[in-house]
């Protein structure tokens, strides 16, 4: 038997091919490798984004007509251009440039997020605490690089506030790094465990609603540009250099135009200098000759309010997403309110980034009314979304009238129901015992009444109830009888 067990448990694999257990801990990353990974995560997006900005500026300057190309000038302009890609306001000879393109911001933020995620994987990070050094190093490096550029550009025609150059790139880079490491370090699962499930569902639906509103703005912008294509074509100059620069500028400001179209479709509209375009109001004004603005209409149209159907459908989509999260309608309404708050906050952020100062000329400022837009966006999500979530979702059945105890017994635990059943059984047994005693008393009274009618002597106890004579009494009677017989015999003889 022992030999058979040894044969069954023997490993036939050659040495070196034994299975590796899953319980073996992963090798710990050395300190030197950790430092190298953190430095690479901090410096690689900086160098790549700075080089990309310098390359684009050099190509535009090289292809521009009647312009002298200078590599040194392109490198010097790349610093303020890098700050502009992080939404840092620039001072151009005393004129503030605050309307900065959002597309470069999205690109550099994507680079930072990708670099942060790769760094966390290389150091073996699995928890949010493991991502803290990566996020800190990336944010600190971008903040220090921004301050360095602000100090180096001092005295040049382009001025930058050092405090703004420190805070804004560091803040945005830190947020992009958090977005990059969130999935790798399990941050969504941590948020789900620590937050209210209803609020988590509301945040997801709000993110869907914000993305849908941005898509609505993109549709409106695309349709307006397509209908004004002749104007777009006329704004490009015949020369390749000038047309290329205008094309690059328009592409960089595409997200800004989509946000403006979103505000227009939602109702508040936008303004460029003295020009104001709203759903229910229009004020004429001058426009810069940029192809990205060619789709702005030249007068008001009566059919514009029909576009309000788009945000209403977005609100209904949010409500449809929330309709099945719970059977309680009030919990669903709370999730809709959370989604509306997230959409309103997103509109504030997007409207702030899309607008700003444009020098002191006729096109200053470019603005989206973020306060009014956020309130209206909240209403577009809450009103139709709440209606759909309330009536399209499940409802708890009403309690049947006159039977309040049925649900109580059904919801009670087995440990509670059993004692109640035992007590009920004991109560029934006591009731039966009392009933039998009362029946016996009634029978006794009936027999006594019957005997009284028949003339029986009721003073004598019934035969079945007479006590039997005790043995001691019989003995005493016998002795007394015997004694009396002995005493009478001699008297007879005498």
C-alpha positions as CSV (number, residue, x, y, z in Angstrom):
1,X,0.0,0.0,0.0
2,X,2.8,2.4,0.8
3,X,4.5,1.7,-2.5
4,X,1.3,2.4,-4.4
5,X,0.9,5.7,-2.6
6,X,4.5,6.7,-3.4
7,X,3.9,5.9,-7.1
8,X,0.8,8.0,-7.2
9,X,2.4,11.0,-5.5
10,X,5.7,11.0,-7.3
11,X,6.4,13.9,-9.7
12,X,7.5,12.7,-13.1
13,X,8.7,16.1,-14.3
14,X,12.5,16.6,-14.8
15,X,14.3,18.9,-12.3
16,X,13.8,22.6,-12.9
17,X,10.2,22.3,-14.3
18,X,8.4,22.0,-11.0
19,X,5.2,24.2,-10.8
20,X,5.6,27.5,-9.1
21,X,3.2,28.2,-6.3
22,X,0.9,31.3,-6.5
23,X,1.8,32.0,-2.8
24,X,5.4,33.0,-3.7
25,X,5.7,36.7,-3.1
26,X,6.8,39.0,-6.0
27,X,10.3,40.3,-5.8
28,X,10.5,43.7,-4.2
29,X,11.6,46.6,-6.4
30,X,14.9,48.0,-5.4
31,X,15.3,51.6,-4.3
32,X,17.5,52.5,-7.3
33,X,15.0,51.1,-9.8
34,X,12.2,53.0,-8.0
35,X,14.1,56.2,-8.3
36,X,14.8,55.7,-12.0
37,X,11.1,54.9,-12.7
38,X,9.9,58.0,-10.8
39,X,12.4,60.3,-12.6
40,X,11.4,58.8,-16.0
41,X,7.7,59.4,-15.2
42,X,8.3,63.0,-14.3
43,X,10.7,64.0,-17.1
44,X,9.4,62.0,-20.1
45,X,6.1,63.9,-20.5
46,X,7.9,67.2,-19.9
47,X,10.5,66.6,-22.6
48,X,8.1,65.2,-25.1
49,X,5.5,67.9,-24.7
50,X,8.1,70.7,-24.8
51,X,9.7,69.2,-28.0
52,X,6.3,68.8,-29.6
53,X,5.3,72.4,-29.0
54,X,8.7,73.6,-30.3
55,X,8.3,71.5,-33.4
56,X,4.9,72.8,-34.2
57,X,6.0,76.4,-33.7
58,X,9.0,75.8,-35.8
59,X,7.0,74.3,-38.7
60,X,4.5,77.2,-38.6
61,X,7.2,79.8,-38.6
62,X,9.2,78.0,-41.4
63,X,6.1,77.7,-43.7
64,X,4.8,81.2,-43.0
65,X,5.1,83.7,-45.8
66,X,7.3,86.8,-45.3
67,X,8.7,85.4,-42.1
68,X,12.3,84.7,-41.1
69,X,12.8,81.3,-39.5
70,X,15.0,81.2,-36.4
71,X,15.7,78.0,-34.4
72,X,16.6,80.0,-31.3
73,X,13.4,82.0,-31.6
74,X,11.4,78.8,-31.9
75,X,13.0,77.4,-28.8
76,X,12.4,80.6,-26.8
77,X,8.8,80.6,-27.9
78,X,8.3,77.0,-27.0
79,X,8.5,77.8,-23.2
80,X,5.5,80.2,-23.2
81,X,3.8,77.8,-25.7
82,X,4.2,74.9,-23.2
83,X,2.7,77.0,-20.5
84,X,-0.2,77.9,-22.8
85,X,-0.8,74.2,-23.4
86,X,-1.4,74.0,-19.6
87,X,-3.9,76.9,-19.6
88,X,-1.5,79.5,-18.1
89,X,-2.4,83.0,-19.0
90,X,0.3,85.0,-21.0
91,X,1.0,88.7,-21.1
92,X,1.8,89.9,-24.6
93,X,3.2,93.4,-24.3
94,X,0.7,94.3,-21.6
95,X,-2.3,92.5,-23.2
96,X,-3.6,89.4,-21.5
97,X,-4.1,86.3,-23.6
98,X,-6.5,84.1,-21.6
99,X,-8.4,82.3,-24.4
100,X,-6.0,79.4,-24.8
101,X,-6.6,76.3,-27.0
102,X,-7.9,73.2,-25.1
103,X,-6.7,70.5,-27.6
104,X,-3.0,70.8,-26.5
105,X,-4.2,70.6,-22.9
106,X,-5.9,67.3,-23.6
107,X,-2.8,66.0,-25.4
108,X,-0.3,66.8,-22.7
109,X,-2.7,65.5,-20.0
110,X,-3.0,62.2,-21.9
111,X,0.8,62.0,-22.0
112,X,1.0,62.5,-18.2
113,X,-1.7,60.0,-17.5
114,X,0.0,57.3,-19.7
115,X,3.4,58.0,-18.1
116,X,1.9,57.7,-14.6
117,X,0.2,54.4,-15.3
118,X,3.3,52.9,-16.8
119,X,5.4,54.0,-13.8
120,X,3.0,52.4,-11.3
121,X,3.0,49.1,-13.2
122,X,6.9,49.1,-13.2
123,X,7.1,49.6,-9.5
124,X,4.4,47.0,-8.8
125,X,1.8,49.3,-7.4
126,X,-1.5,47.7,-6.5
127,X,-3.1,50.1,-4.0
128,X,-3.8,53.9,-4.1
129,X,-1.0,54.4,-1.5
130,X,1.5,53.0,-4.0
131,X,0.5,55.8,-6.5
132,X,1.1,58.7,-4.2
133,X,4.8,59.0,-4.9
134,X,4.2,58.8,-8.7
135,X,1.5,61.5,-8.6
136,X,3.6,63.7,-6.3
137,X,6.7,63.6,-8.4
138,X,4.9,64.3,-11.6
139,X,3.0,67.2,-10.2
140,X,6.1,68.7,-8.5
141,X,8.2,68.4,-11.7
142,X,5.6,70.2,-13.8
143,X,5.2,72.9,-11.2
144,X,9.0,73.5,-11.0
145,X,9.4,73.5,-14.8
146,X,6.6,76.1,-15.1
147,X,8.4,78.3,-12.6
148,X,11.7,77.9,-14.4
149,X,10.1,79.0,-17.7
150,X,8.4,82.0,-16.0
151,X,11.8,83.1,-14.6
152,X,13.7,82.6,-17.9
153,X,11.1,84.6,-19.9
154,X,11.5,87.6,-17.5
155,X,12.3,90.8,-19.5
156,X,11.0,89.3,-22.8
157,X,7.9,90.6,-24.7
158,X,6.0,87.5,-23.3
159,X,5.5,87.7,-19.5
160,X,4.2,85.0,-17.2
161,X,3.1,85.2,-13.5
162,X,5.5,82.8,-11.6
163,X,2.8,81.9,-9.1
164,X,0.4,81.0,-11.9
165,X,3.1,79.1,-13.7
166,X,3.8,77.1,-10.6
167,X,0.2,76.2,-9.5
168,X,-1.7,75.6,-12.8
169,X,0.7,73.1,-14.5
170,X,1.2,71.3,-11.2
171,X,-2.5,71.0,-10.5
172,X,-3.5,69.9,-13.9
173,X,-0.6,67.4,-14.2
174,X,-1.5,66.0,-10.8
175,X,-5.1,65.5,-11.8
176,X,-4.0,63.8,-15.1
177,X,-1.7,61.5,-13.2
178,X,-4.5,60.5,-10.8
179,X,-6.7,59.7,-13.8
180,X,-3.9,57.6,-15.2
181,X,-3.2,55.5,-12.1
182,X,-6.9,55.2,-11.0
183,X,-7.6,51.9,-12.8
184,X,-4.2,50.4,-12.1
185,X,-4.3,51.0,-8.4
186,X,-7.9,50.0,-7.9
187,X,-9.1,53.5,-7.1
188,X,-12.6,53.0,-8.6
189,X,-13.2,49.9,-6.3
190,X,-12.0,51.9,-3.3
191,X,-14.5,54.7,-4.1
192,X,-17.3,52.2,-4.5
193,X,-16.5,50.7,-1.1
194,X,-16.4,54.0,0.8
195,X,-19.2,56.0,-0.9
196,X,-22.9,55.5,-0.9
197,X,-23.9,53.1,-3.8
198,X,-26.7,55.5,-4.8
199,X,-24.2,58.4,-5.1
200,X,-21.8,56.1,-7.2
201,X,-24.6,55.3,-9.6
202,X,-25.4,59.0,-9.8
203,X,-21.8,59.9,-10.6
204,X,-21.7,57.3,-13.4
205,X,-24.9,58.6,-14.9
206,X,-23.6,62.1,-14.6
207,X,-20.4,61.3,-16.4
208,X,-22.6,59.7,-19.2
209,X,-24.7,62.8,-19.3
210,X,-21.8,65.2,-19.5
211,X,-20.3,63.1,-22.4
212,X,-23.6,63.1,-24.1
213,X,-23.9,66.9,-23.8
214,X,-20.4,67.3,-25.3
215,X,-21.5,65.1,-28.1
216,X,-24.5,67.3,-28.7
217,X,-22.2,70.3,-28.9
218,X,-20.0,68.6,-31.4
219,X,-23.0,67.7,-33.5
220,X,-24.3,71.3,-33.5
221,X,-20.8,72.7,-34.3
222,X,-20.3,70.2,-37.1
223,X,-23.7,70.9,-38.7
224,X,-23.1,74.7,-38.5
225,X,-19.6,74.4,-40.0
226,X,-20.9,72.2,-42.8
227,X,-23.7,74.6,-43.7
228,X,-21.1,77.5,-43.7
229,X,-18.4,75.7,-45.7
230,X,-18.2,78.4,-48.3
231,X,-17.3,80.9,-45.6
232,X,-14.8,78.5,-44.2
233,X,-13.1,78.1,-47.6
234,X,-12.9,81.9,-48.1
235,X,-11.1,82.4,-44.8
236,X,-8.1,80.3,-46.0
237,X,-5.5,82.4,-47.9
238,X,-4.1,81.1,-51.2
239,X,-0.6,80.6,-49.8
240,X,0.3,77.3,-48.1
241,X,2.2,78.9,-45.2
242,X,-0.6,81.2,-44.0
243,X,-3.3,78.5,-44.7
244,X,-1.3,75.9,-42.7
245,X,-0.9,78.3,-39.7
246,X,-4.7,79.1,-39.8
247,X,-5.5,75.3,-40.0
248,X,-3.3,74.5,-37.0
249,X,-4.9,77.4,-35.0
250,X,-8.4,76.2,-35.9
251,X,-7.7,72.6,-35.0
252,X,-6.2,73.7,-31.6
253,X,-9.3,75.6,-30.8
254,X,-11.8,72.9,-31.8
255,X,-12.7,71.9,-28.2
256,X,-13.3,75.5,-27.3
257,X,-15.8,75.8,-30.2
258,X,-17.5,72.6,-29.2
259,X,-18.0,73.9,-25.6
260,X,-19.5,77.2,-27.1
261,X,-21.9,75.1,-29.2
262,X,-22.8,73.1,-26.2
263,X,-23.7,76.3,-24.3
264,X,-25.7,77.4,-27.3
265,X,-27.7,74.2,-27.6
266,X,-28.4,74.2,-23.9
267,X,-29.8,77.7,-24.0
268,X,-27.4,80.3,-22.5
269,X,-25.3,80.8,-25.6
270,X,-21.9,82.5,-25.7
271,X,-20.3,85.9,-26.6
272,X,-17.2,87.1,-28.6
273,X,-16.6,90.7,-27.8
274,X,-19.8,92.6,-28.6
275,X,-21.3,89.6,-30.5
276,X,-23.8,87.6,-28.4
277,X,-25.4,84.4,-29.7
278,X,-28.2,82.9,-27.6
279,X,-31.1,80.6,-28.1
280,X,-33.6,83.4,-27.5
281,X,-31.4,86.5,-28.2
282,X,-28.9,87.7,-30.7
283,X,-26.7,90.8,-30.7
284,X,-24.6,91.6,-33.8
285,X,-20.9,92.2,-33.6
286,X,-17.6,91.6,-35.3
287,X,-15.9,88.3,-35.5
288,X,-12.2,87.4,-36.1
289,X,-11.4,85.8,-39.4
290,X,-10.7,82.3,-38.1
291,X,-12.2,79.3,-39.9
292,X,-13.2,77.7,-36.6
293,X,-15.7,80.5,-36.1
294,X,-17.2,80.5,-39.6
295,X,-20.3,78.5,-38.4
296,X,-21.5,81.3,-36.2
297,X,-24.8,82.6,-37.7
298,X,-25.2,86.2,-38.8
299,X,-28.8,86.6,-37.6
300,X,-31.3,84.9,-35.3
301,X,-33.6,82.1,-36.6
302,X,-37.0,81.1,-35.2
303,X,-36.2,77.3,-35.4
304,X,-33.3,77.5,-32.9
305,X,-35.5,76.5,-29.9
306,X,-36.0,73.1,-31.5
307,X,-32.4,72.4,-30.6
308,X,-33.5,72.3,-26.9
309,X,-34.7,68.8,-27.6
310,X,-31.1,67.6,-27.5
311,X,-30.4,68.4,-23.8
312,X,-33.8,67.1,-22.9
313,X,-33.0,63.8,-24.5
314,X,-29.7,63.7,-22.6
315,X,-31.6,64.2,-19.4
316,X,-34.0,61.4,-20.3
317,X,-31.0,59.2,-21.1
318,X,-29.6,59.8,-17.6
319,X,-33.0,59.0,-16.0
320,X,-33.2,55.8,-18.1
321,X,-29.8,54.8,-16.8
322,X,-30.8,55.3,-13.2
323,X,-34.3,53.7,-13.4
324,X,-33.2,50.2,-12.3
325,X,-30.7,51.0,-9.5
326,X,-33.3,50.6,-6.7
327,X,-37.1,50.0,-6.2
328,X,-37.4,53.1,-4.0
329,X,-38.3,56.0,-6.3
330,X,-36.8,58.6,-3.8
331,X,-33.4,56.9,-3.9
332,X,-33.5,57.1,-7.7
333,X,-34.4,60.8,-7.5
334,X,-31.4,61.3,-5.2
335,X,-29.1,59.6,-7.8
336,X,-30.5,61.9,-10.5
337,X,-29.7,64.9,-8.3
338,X,-26.1,63.7,-8.0
339,X,-25.8,63.2,-11.7
340,X,-27.2,66.8,-12.3
341,X,-24.6,68.2,-9.8
342,X,-21.8,66.5,-11.6
343,X,-23.0,67.8,-15.0
344,X,-23.3,71.3,-13.6
345,X,-19.8,71.2,-12.2
346,X,-18.4,69.9,-15.5
347,X,-20.1,72.7,-17.4
348,X,-18.4,75.2,-15.0
349,X,-15.0,73.7,-15.7
350,X,-15.4,73.5,-19.4
351,X,-16.9,77.0,-19.7
352,X,-14.0,78.5,-17.7
353,X,-11.3,76.8,-19.8
354,X,-13.1,77.6,-23.1
355,X,-13.2,81.4,-22.5
356,X,-11.0,84.2,-21.3
357,X,-9.5,87.5,-22.2
358,X,-8.4,88.2,-25.8
359,X,-6.2,91.3,-25.4
360,X,-8.0,94.6,-25.3
361,X,-9.4,94.6,-28.8
362,X,-12.9,94.3,-30.3
363,X,-13.0,90.5,-29.7
364,X,-12.4,90.7,-26.0
365,X,-13.6,88.8,-24.0
366,X,-14.6,85.4,-25.3
367,X,-16.9,84.0,-22.6
368,X,-19.5,81.4,-21.8
369,X,-21.9,82.3,-18.9
370,X,-20.7,79.5,-16.7
371,X,-23.1,80.4,-13.8
372,X,-26.3,80.4,-15.9
373,X,-25.0,77.4,-18.0
374,X,-24.4,75.3,-14.9
375,X,-27.9,76.0,-13.5
376,X,-29.6,75.3,-16.8
377,X,-27.5,72.1,-17.3
378,X,-28.6,70.9,-13.9
379,X,-32.2,71.5,-14.7
380,X,-31.9,69.7,-18.1
381,X,-30.6,66.6,-16.2
382,X,-32.9,66.7,-13.1
383,X,-36.3,67.5,-14.7
384,X,-36.5,65.0,-17.6
385,X,-34.2,62.6,-15.9
386,X,-36.2,62.6,-12.7
387,X,-39.4,62.1,-14.6
388,X,-38.1,59.1,-16.4
389,X,-36.3,57.6,-13.4
390,X,-39.5,58.0,-11.3
391,X,-42.1,56.6,-13.6
392,X,-40.0,54.1,-15.7
393,X,-38.5,52.3,-12.7
394,X,-40.0,49.7,-10.4
395,X,-42.2,50.7,-7.4
396,X,-42.8,48.9,-4.1
397,X,-46.3,47.3,-4.0
398,X,-48.7,49.0,-1.5
399,X,-49.5,47.3,1.8
400,X,-52.9,45.4,1.6
401,X,-55.5,47.1,3.8
402,X,-56.8,45.3,6.9
403,X,-53.9,42.8,7.1
404,X,-51.1,44.6,8.9
405,X,-50.0,41.5,10.8
406,X,-49.3,39.4,7.7
407,X,-46.2,41.2,6.7
408,X,-45.0,41.4,10.3
409,X,-45.2,37.6,10.6
410,X,-43.6,37.1,7.2
411,X,-40.7,39.4,8.0
412,X,-40.1,37.9,11.5
413,X,-37.1,35.5,12.0
414,X,-37.6,31.8,12.7
415,X,-36.2,32.2,16.2
416,X,-38.9,34.7,17.0
417,X,-41.8,32.8,15.4
418,X,-41.2,29.5,17.2
419,X,-41.6,30.8,20.8
420,X,-44.9,32.5,19.7
421,X,-46.1,29.1,18.4
422,X,-45.3,27.3,21.6
423,X,-47.1,29.9,23.7
424,X,-50.1,29.6,21.5
425,X,-50.1,25.8,21.9
426,X,-49.8,26.1,25.7
427,X,-52.7,28.6,25.7
428,X,-54.9,26.2,23.8
429,X,-54.1,23.3,26.2
430,X,-55.0,25.4,29.2
431,X,-58.3,26.4,27.6
432,X,-59.1,22.7,26.9
433,X,-58.2,21.7,30.5
434,X,-60.5,24.5,31.9
435,X,-63.3,23.4,29.5
436,X,-63.0,19.7,30.7
437,X,-63.1,20.8,34.4
438,X,-66.2,22.9,33.8
439,X,-67.8,19.9,32.0
440,X,-67.1,17.6,34.9
441,X,-68.6,20.1,37.4
442,X,-71.7,20.4,35.3
443,X,-72.0,16.6,35.1
444,X,-71.7,16.3,38.9
445,X,-74.4,19.0,39.4
446,X,-76.7,17.2,37.0
447,X,-76.3,13.9,38.8
448,X,-77.0,15.5,42.2
449,X,-80.1,17.2,40.8
450,X,-81.3,13.9,39.4
451,X,-80.8,12.1,42.7
452,X,-82.7,14.8,44.6
453,X,-85.6,14.3,42.3
454,X,-85.6,10.5,42.9
455,X,-85.7,11.0,46.7
456,X,-82.3,9.6,47.4
457,X,-80.6,10.5,50.6
458,X,-78.2,13.1,49.6
459,X,-76.6,13.2,53.1
460,X,-74.9,10.0,52.5
461,X,-72.0,10.2,50.3
462,X,-72.2,8.2,47.1
463,X,-71.0,4.6,47.3
464,X,-68.2,5.2,44.9
465,X,-67.0,8.1,47.1
466,X,-67.2,6.3,50.5
467,X,-63.8,5.7,51.9
468,X,-62.9,2.1,52.5
469,X,-62.4,1.1,56.2
470,X,-58.9,1.1,57.4
471,X,-57.3,-2.2,58.6
472,X,-56.6,-0.8,62.1
473,X,-60.4,-0.2,62.7
474,X,-61.3,-3.8,61.7
475,X,-58.7,-5.2,64.1
476,X,-60.1,-3.1,67.0
477,X,-63.6,-4.2,66.3
478,X,-62.6,-7.8,66.2
479,X,-60.8,-7.6,69.4
480,X,-63.6,-6.0,71.2
481,X,-66.0,-8.7,70.0
482,X,-63.8,-11.5,71.0
483,X,-63.4,-10.0,74.5
484,X,-67.1,-9.7,75.0
485,X,-67.6,-13.3,74.0
486,X,-65.0,-14.6,76.5
487,X,-66.6,-12.6,79.3
488,X,-70.2,-14.0,78.7
489,X,-69.1,-17.6,78.6
490,X,-68.2,-17.9,82.3
491,X,-71.4,-16.1,83.3
492,X,-73.4,-18.7,81.4
493,X,-71.6,-21.5,83.2
494,X,-72.4,-20.0,86.4
